[in-house]
């Protein structure tokens, strides 16, 4: 256990990495304040054979936002070289060869999926401070943004990989247009400027729309991969009378979203994970991937810390299944049969003390049972198709429960 100067106990999150970062901060503080690195850390795990610098006052998971304009951190390579007191570049004022990097932490957002988690870009401002050349500003890494309400400082691997994308040698950070004289499909391109690209596209759209006929409006198409917004992007082309807005989805996403849109009238709703007692995931992978799930995963972890149980139904042993309290390894495609079985037991069996297993309060408030009971045409169709034997006696909630209890009862036992 790290003994800190103020004897504050490390919190749940304060692991070794936080300790290293916190130590770096204190190193920075000591360096700035005194210009020397002479203190000895009071940390049993490290103090035995290494001379160390002052232990941090607080082991911080993230630097205090007050320090984001100028935050000094021990260089990552310095730790690789052996940390303080070993192989760093030494000098009279820096006897332990400690290298500090001065960062400005700039809040931004990850665009690798629509969850748009908060990030902080760690911009190395050391060289820039001397040269004043903006080209010397380099983002060294991306970390979470603890002030972001959705992700709360947590990111999936794609968020941290933003740095690799940014400096990827294959990245094309400027617009291209077809080389003059070349034909579509020839793959010949020349660089253009943003101003020129916007002007050219804008002019073409304007002249096309000015024709005013249906065909012209339909000849404009706007395609965006993942739109990174929720139901806004299509309104811009719609406002110009164009219906050629296109983005993509995929079968896993579309299937899940269809369910939540029908059930809750919301696209990828966000349950109150953190206050759940039992969390049930069917073929969804909080611990693996899935847009939006990274932010949900943090809240699922919060709930589990409070004692919630996690049940995962999945044919494969996913990472999420591996962490669950119960893994239900169904055969692929048999999930629905399991749900029918559960519905039957809940509707047609009693609890240990003879109580109903149905949460009537929930069903009354969250299921559109009254609309179903009012729809006589549909009820007649259910009779006609053999899903129910006869029309319900009345249209009360009790009649509804009796009807569906019969509906989910197996025909053969
Ligand atoms: S879930 Fe991952 S990829 Fe999506 S926005 Fe958050 S960090 Fe980026």
Boltz pocket constraint, residues with backbone or C-beta under 6 A from the ligand:
constraints:
  - pocket:
      binder: B
      contacts: [[A, 110], [A, 111], [A, 112], [A, 113], [A, 114], [A, 115], [A, 116], [A, 117], [A, 151], [A, 154], [A, 155], [A, 156], [A, 157], [A, 158], [A, 159], [A, 160], [A, 290], [A, 291], [A, 292], [A, 293], [A, 294], [A, 295]]
      max_distance: 6.0
